[in-house]
Amino acid sequence: MKLQRKNRLRATALGALAVSGALVLTACGSDNNSGGDTGGNGGQTKAASNVKCDGAKGQLRASGSSAQKNAMDLWVKDYMAACSGVEINYNSSSSGEGIVAFNQGTVGFAGSDSALKPEEIADSKKICKTGQGINLPMVGGPIAVGFHLDGVDSLTLDAPTLAKIFDTKIKKWNDQAIAKLNPGAKLPDKAIQPFHRSEDSGTTQNLGKYLAATAPSDWKYEAEKKWPAPGGQAASGSSGVASQVKAVDGSIGYFELSFAASQKITTVDINTGGAAPVKASSENASKAIAAAKIKGTGKDLALDLDYTTKAEGAYPLVLVTYEVVCDTGNKADTLGTVKSFLTYTASDEGQQLLTEAGYAPIPEAINAKVRETVASLS
């Protein structure tokens, strides 16, 4: 490559980076989890090497899941550095808000930590003129249960105890149920302050599915995106819950692992009934996600997760974030960009970024079908 061409490409990438920085700040809104650079490369954003920009143009708006925010920040930065003149604006809000925006036709795709419900699929057909909304699993990872308890730097809990804590049935940190799971720990006689999401959240729904599956006698609520239990305190977005847990002694909450890592929040080990309690980590979440089965039909790739697994080292409290798109009938002015961007996020390079950011890549057997489906979007 000639020197002149190298200089021109370098200038283009730097210009795209400047635009990316502005857009990421806009997209983050109040769900800001940036402890400095989120690109994991010392503040330097580099163009991803395998991005195919053919057909990509203009601005693509998307919104939804805050659990995938940190992954989306990385993808957007690298993608925009590679594709000059293309703007990706992901509004990190909540899964519920993302689905509403998608079915109103205001975004090219939505992020959701729960697959579309039948009524949401029916609504999507008004926007996907010749098709319907489908679920593409793109981001996996553990739902970390973070806690802040001065003097306690390690904590093990099981599903029944977690259910009682979040249902405010267990009110003190020195409760006998907690003490039994943590022999030798100096648990204080202090009130537990549980935090949950204030808005409709796929993360909330996945926590509900886990508790309903593993502690049915202690968690009587339907697994919905809206927080179902009385009591506790609410905060907006994964970052809002994490910030409250970080600040409040005696608190406990749930959020995607990268929020715990960035804010240095200690996380609970889960006693699954297996050989040893399991830590929240990308590797341990991958062991659980690898057992998932595709339950969607046609091009829909919704997954059936096994929250009751006792496999050694498998962290059962996991979520998968879907990118929701039209299988056919996508808007002509954004279709090329949707396909180009999601082709990158599902690529080996895009998925590798997930591990570096505390997420879990989608298992290859499933991801191969994601790539095939993205290529067929029309």
C-alpha positions in Angstrom: 0.0 0.0 0.0 1.3 3.4 -0.9 2.2 5.9 1.8 -0.3 8.4 0.6 -3.1 5.8 0.9 -2.0 4.9 4.4 -2.1 8.5 5.5 -5.5 8.9 4.1 -6.9 5.8 5.8 -5.3 6.9 9.1 -7.0 10.3 8.9 -10.3 8.7 8.0 -10.1 6.4 11.1 -9.3 9.3 13.4 -12.2 11.3 12.0 -14.5 8.3 12.6 -13.2 8.0 16.1 -14.1 11.6 16.9 -17.6 11.0 15.7 -17.8 7.7 17.7 -16.8 9.4 20.9 -19.6 11.9 20.6 -22.2 9.3 19.7 -21.2 6.9 22.5 -21.7 9.7 25.0 -25.1 10.4 23.5 -26.1 6.8 23.5 -25.0 6.1 27.1 -27.4 8.5 28.6 -27.7 7.9 32.3 -26.4 4.3 32.0 -22.8 5.3 31.9 -20.4 2.5 33.0 -17.3 4.1 31.6 -14.4 4.0 34.0 -12.2 5.7 31.4 -11.7 3.9 28.1 -14.0 1.0 27.5 -12.1 -0.2 24.5 -9.5 -2.1 26.5 -6.7 -0.6 24.4 -5.3 2.2 26.5 -7.7 4.8 25.0 -6.7 4.0 21.4 -9.6 3.0 19.2 -8.5 1.0 16.2 -10.5 0.0 13.2 -11.6 -3.7 13.4 -9.6 -5.6 10.8 -12.5 -7.7 9.3 -15.4 -5.2 9.1 -17.1 -5.3 5.7 -18.6 -1.8 5.1 -20.3 -2.7 1.8 -23.9 -1.4 1.8 -23.4 0.5 5.1 -24.3 4.2 5.0 -25.7 7.1 7.0 -27.0 6.8 10.6 -28.3 3.7 12.3 -30.3 4.1 15.5 -30.8 1.2 17.9 -31.8 0.9 21.5 -32.6 -1.5 24.3 -30.7 -3.7 26.8 -28.4 -1.9 29.2 -26.8 -5.2 30.0 -25.0 -5.3 26.7 -24.1 -1.6 26.8 -20.3 -2.2 27.4 -20.1 -4.7 24.6 -22.0 -2.3 22.3 -19.7 0.6 23.2 -16.7 -1.5 22.1 -18.3 -2.7 18.9 -19.6 0.8 17.9 -16.1 2.4 18.4 -14.3 -0.2 16.4 -16.9 -0.4 13.7 -17.2 3.3 13.1 -13.4 3.6 13.0 -13.5 1.1 10.1 -16.5 2.5 8.2 -16.1 6.1 7.5 -19.3 8.2 7.4 -21.4 5.6 9.1 -22.9 6.5 12.5 -24.2 3.9 14.9 -26.2 5.3 17.8 -27.2 2.7 20.4 -29.4 4.1 23.2 -28.8 2.0 26.3 -32.2 2.1 28.0 -33.9 -1.2 28.8 -35.0 -4.3 27.0 -38.6 -3.3 27.3 -38.0 0.2 25.9 -36.0 -1.3 23.1 -38.8 -3.6 22.0 -41.3 -0.8 22.1 -39.0 1.4 19.9 -38.5 -1.5 17.4 -42.2 -2.1 17.1 -42.8 1.6 16.6 -40.3 1.6 13.8 -37.9 4.2 15.3 -34.8 1.9 15.4 -33.1 -0.4 13.0 -32.7 -3.1 15.7 -33.3 -3.5 19.4 -31.3 -5.2 22.1 -33.3 -7.4 24.5 -32.3 -9.8 27.3 -35.5 -11.8 26.7 -36.8 -13.2 23.5 -39.9 -11.6 21.9 -43.2 -12.6 23.3 -45.9 -13.8 20.9 -47.8 -10.5 21.2 -44.6 -8.6 20.5 -44.0 -10.7 17.4 -47.5 -9.9 16.2 -46.9 -6.2 16.7 -43.6 -6.4 14.8 -45.4 -7.5 11.7 -46.7 -4.0 11.3 -43.1 -2.8 10.9 -41.6 -5.8 9.2 -44.0 -5.4 6.2 -43.2 -8.8 4.7 -41.9 -10.6 7.7 -41.6 -10.4 11.5 -39.2 -9.7 14.3 -36.7 -12.4 15.1 -34.2 -12.9 18.0 -30.5 -13.2 17.2 -28.4 -14.2 20.3 -25.4 -11.9 20.3 -24.1 -11.4 23.8 -23.9 -13.9 26.7 -22.8 -13.4 30.2 -23.4 -13.9 33.9 -25.8 -11.8 35.9 -23.6 -10.9 38.8 -25.1 -10.5 42.3 -23.0 -7.7 43.8 -23.0 -6.8 47.4 -21.4 -4.1 49.7 -20.9 -5.2 53.3 -18.1 -3.6 55.2 -15.8 -6.2 56.7 -17.0 -9.0 54.4 -15.1 -9.6 51.3 -16.5 -13.0 50.3 -20.0 -14.3 50.3 -21.8 -17.5 49.1 -25.5 -17.7 48.6 -27.9 -20.3 47.1 -31.1 -19.7 45.2 -33.6 -20.0 48.1 -31.6 -17.5 50.1 -31.3 -15.1 47.2 -35.1 -15.4 46.6 -35.8 -14.6 50.3 -33.4 -11.7 50.2 -34.9 -10.1 47.1 -38.4 -10.8 48.4 -37.4 -9.0 51.7 -38.1 -12.2 53.7 -34.5 -12.2 55.0 -33.9 -8.8 56.4 -30.5 -9.0 58.3 -27.1 -10.0 57.1 -26.5 -12.2 60.1 -29.6 -14.3 59.3 -29.1 -18.0 60.1 -29.6 -19.0 56.4 -26.8 -16.7 55.3 -24.5 -17.7 58.2 -25.0 -21.4 57.4 -23.7 -20.9 53.9 -20.8 -18.8 55.1 -19.2 -20.6 58.2 -16.6 -18.5 59.8 -17.7 -15.2 58.2 -18.2 -12.2 60.6 -21.7 -11.2 59.4 -22.9 -8.0 61.0 -26.3 -7.4 62.5 -27.1 -5.0 59.8 -30.2 -4.5 57.6 -30.1 -5.8 54.0 -30.9 -3.2 51.4 -31.8 -5.0 48.1 -31.8 -3.0 44.9 -33.7 -3.8 41.7 -34.3 -2.3 38.3 -36.9 0.5 38.2 -37.9 0.0 34.5 -38.9 -3.1 32.5 -35.7 -5.1 32.2 -34.7 -8.4 30.6 -32.1 -8.7 33.3 -34.9 -8.7 35.9 -36.8 -11.3 33.8 -33.8 -13.6 33.6 -33.2 -13.3 37.4 -36.9 -14.2 37.8 -36.5 -17.2 35.6 -33.5 -18.4 37.5 -35.2 -18.0 40.9 -38.5 -19.6 39.8 -36.6 -22.6 38.3 -34.3 -23.1 41.3 -36.3 -21.9 44.3 -39.9 -22.4 43.3 -41.2 -22.6 46.9 -39.5 -19.3 47.8 -40.1 -17.3 44.6 -43.7 -17.3 43.7 -43.7 -14.5 41.0 -44.0 -14.8 37.3 -40.8 -14.0 35.4 -41.6 -10.7 33.9 -39.5 -7.6 32.9 -41.2 -5.5 35.6 -39.8 -6.1 39.1 -42.6 -8.2 40.8 -41.7 -8.3 44.6 -42.7 -5.7 47.2 -40.0 -3.8 49.1 -36.5 -3.1 48.2 -35.3 0.0 46.4 -35.3 0.8 42.6 -32.6 2.3 40.4 -32.5 2.9 36.7 -30.4 0.7 34.4 -27.7 -1.8 35.3 -25.3 1.1 36.0 -27.9 2.7 38.4 -28.2 -0.5 40.4 -24.4 -1.0 40.4 -23.9 2.6 41.5 -26.2 2.2 44.5 -24.6 -1.1 45.6 -21.2 0.6 45.3 -22.4 3.5 47.5 -24.6 1.9 50.1 -23.2 -0.3 52.9 -25.4 -3.3 53.5 -26.7 -3.4 49.9 -27.1 -6.1 47.3 -28.2 -6.0 43.7 -28.0 -7.7 40.3 -26.3 -6.5 37.1 -24.2 -7.7 34.2 -20.6 -8.7 35.4 -18.8 -5.9 33.6 -20.6 -3.4 35.8 -19.3 -5.1 38.8 -15.8 -5.2 37.4 -15.7 -1.6 36.3 -17.0 -0.4 39.7 -14.9 -2.9 41.7 -18.0 -4.5 43.3 -17.6 -7.8 45.1 -19.9 -10.5 43.7 -21.7 -13.5 45.3 -20.6 -17.0 44.6 -23.6 -19.3 43.9 -24.0 -22.6 45.7 -25.8 -24.7 43.0 -25.6 -27.9 45.1 -22.6 -29.1 43.1 -19.1 -29.8 44.3 -18.2 -26.2 45.1 -19.8 -22.7 44.9 -19.4 -21.1 41.5 -18.0 -17.6 40.8 -19.5 -15.2 38.3 -17.1 -15.2 35.4 -17.2 -15.3 31.6 -15.7 -18.8 31.5 -18.2 -20.2 34.0 -21.2 -18.5 32.3 -20.0 -20.0 28.9 -20.3 -23.5 30.5 -23.9 -22.9 31.2 -24.8 -21.1 27.9 -23.1 -23.9 25.9 -25.9 -26.3 27.1 -28.6 -24.0 25.7 -31.0 -25.2 23.0 -32.5 -23.2 20.1 -36.3 -23.1 20.7 -37.1 -20.6 18.0 -38.5 -21.7 14.7 -37.5 -20.6 11.2 -35.0 -17.8 11.3 -35.8 -17.1 15.0 -32.9 -18.2 17.2 -34.4 -17.7 20.7 -32.6 -20.0 23.2 -33.8 -22.2 26.0 -31.4 -21.8 29.0 -31.0 -24.4 31.7 -31.0 -22.4 35.0 -30.9 -25.5 37.1 -27.6 -26.9 35.9 -25.3 -28.4 38.5 -22.5 -29.0 36.0 -19.1 -28.5 37.6 -18.0 -24.9 37.2 -21.2 -23.8 35.4 -22.6 -20.5 36.6 -26.3 -20.8 36.2 -27.5 -17.2 36.6 -26.9 -16.1 33.0 -28.5 -14.1 30.3 -28.3 -13.9 26.6 -29.0 -10.6 24.9 -30.7 -10.8 21.5 -30.5 -8.3 18.7 -34.1 -8.1 17.4 -34.4 -7.5 13.7 -36.9 -8.1 10.9 -36.3 -11.3 9.0 -37.7 -9.6 5.9 -39.2 -6.2 5.3 -36.3 -4.2 6.9 -36.2 -0.5 5.9 -34.2 -0.1 2.8 -32.2 2.9 4.1 -30.9 1.0 7.1 -30.8 -2.7 6.0 -27.2 -2.5 4.6 -25.9 -1.0 7.8 -27.8 -3.4 10.0 -26.4 -6.4 8.1 -22.8 -4.9 8.0 -22.8 -4.1 11.8 -24.3 -7.3 13.0 -22.0 -9.3 10.7 -19.1 -7.7 12.6 -20.6 -8.3 16.0 -21.1 -12.0 15.2 -17.7 -12.4 13.7 -14.8 -14.1 15.6 -13.2 -10.7 16.2 -16.4 -9.2 17.5 -17.1 -12.1 19.8 -13.6 -12.1 21.1 -14.1 -8.6 22.4 -16.8 -10.0 24.7 -14.4 -12.0 26.7 -12.1 -9.1 27.2 -15.1 -7.0 28.5 -16.4 -9.6 31.0 -19.0 -11.1 28.8 -19.3 -14.6 27.4 -19.2 -15.3 23.6 -22.1 -17.1 22.0 -21.2 -20.8 21.5 -19.8 -21.3 18.0 -22.5 -23.8 16.9 -25.2 -21.2 17.7 -23.2 -18.3 16.4 -22.7 -20.0 13.0 -26.5 -19.9 12.6 -26.6 -16.3 13.7 -24.1 -15.3 10.9 -26.1 -17.3 8.4 -29.3 -15.5 9.4 -27.7 -12.0 9.4 -26.5 -12.7 5.8 -30.1 -13.6 4.8 -31.8 -10.5 6.2 -33.8 -8.6 3.5 
